[in-house]
Amino acid sequence: MQAKHVTAQRGCDCGCGTIEFVPDGTRVARSEAADPIPVVGIVRDPNGDEVGGLILFVRDGRMHSLEIYSHTGPLPLPLAEQVTWRA
């Protein structure tokens, strides 16, 4: 699993919630995802309203970055139970 072999760092200077993944050098299997955006997550607030989302980007079969976006204002990294993933 690639996620076990990366660290996260700030991915953008514009103020958005983008995280870039830096591999630790361990050889891991690459994803077969042909699309650079294989997974999108919908973020909901405690009332169940959609407030933003997550986009996982893949480059050359490897996790590259995770973008966190909001429909209104700044959105912190959501809890796992706030996210509904769709491929």
NORFENQUI-V815398 format. One record per residue. N is the residue number from 1. RES is the residue in three letters. SS is DSSP state (H for helix, E for strand, - for the rest). BURIAL is b if it has 16 or more other ideal C-beta (glycine too) atoms within 10 Angstrom, else e. D_LAST is the distance of its C-alpha to the last C-alpha in Angstrom with 1 decimal. Layout:
[[N RES SS BURIAL D_LAST] [N RES SS BURIAL D_LAST]]
//
This chain:
[[1 MET - e 17.7] [2 GLN H b 17.6] [3 ALA H e 17.5] [4 LYS H e 20.9] [5 HIS H b 22.4] [6 VAL E b 21.7] [7 THR E e 23.4] [8 ALA E e 22.3] [9 GLN E e 24.4] [10 ARG E e 24.6] [11 GLY - b 22.7] [12 CYS - e 24.3] [13 ASP - e 27.8] [14 CYS - e 27.0] [15 GLY - e 26.4] [16 CYS - e 22.7] [17 GLY E b 20.8] [18 THR E b 19.4] [19 ILE E b 19.6] [20 GLU E b 20.1] [21 PHE E b 19.9] [22 VAL E e 23.1] [23 PRO E e 23.3] [24 ASP - e 26.3] [25 GLY - e 27.3] [26 THR - e 26.3] [27 ARG - e 25.1] [28 VAL - b 21.7] [29 ALA - e 19.5] [30 ARG - e 17.3] [31 SER - e 13.6] [32 GLU - e 13.4] [33 ALA - e 10.5] [34 ALA - e 12.3] [35 ASP - e 10.6] [36 PRO - e 11.9] [37 ILE E e 8.9] [38 PRO E e 6.1] [39 VAL E e 4.7] [40 VAL E e 6.3] [41 GLY E b 8.6] [42 ILE E e 11.2] [43 VAL E b 14.6] [44 ARG E b 17.3] [45 ASP - e 21.0] [46 PRO - e 23.3] [47 ASN - e 23.9] [48 GLY - e 20.3] [49 ASP - e 20.3] [50 GLU E e 17.5] [51 VAL E b 19.0] [52 GLY E b 16.4] [53 GLY E b 13.2] [54 LEU E b 11.8] [55 ILE E b 10.3] [56 LEU E b 10.2] [57 PHE E b 12.0] [58 VAL E b 12.9] [59 ARG E e 16.4] [60 ASP - e 18.0] [61 GLY - e 15.6] [62 ARG E b 16.2] [63 MET E b 14.8] [64 HIS E b 16.6] [65 SER E b 16.1] [66 LEU E b 14.5] [67 GLU E b 15.4] [68 ILE E b 16.4] [69 TYR E e 17.4] [70 SER E e 19.4] [71 HIS - e 20.5] [72 THR - e 24.1] [73 GLY - e 25.5] [74 PRO - e 24.7] [75 LEU - b 21.9] [76 PRO - e 22.4] [77 LEU - e 19.8] [78 PRO - b 18.6] [79 LEU - e 19.1] [80 ALA H e 16.2] [81 GLU H e 17.2] [82 GLN H b 16.7] [83 VAL E e 12.9] [84 THR E e 10.3] [85 TRP E e 6.8] [86 ARG E e 3.8] [87 ALA - e 0.0]]
//
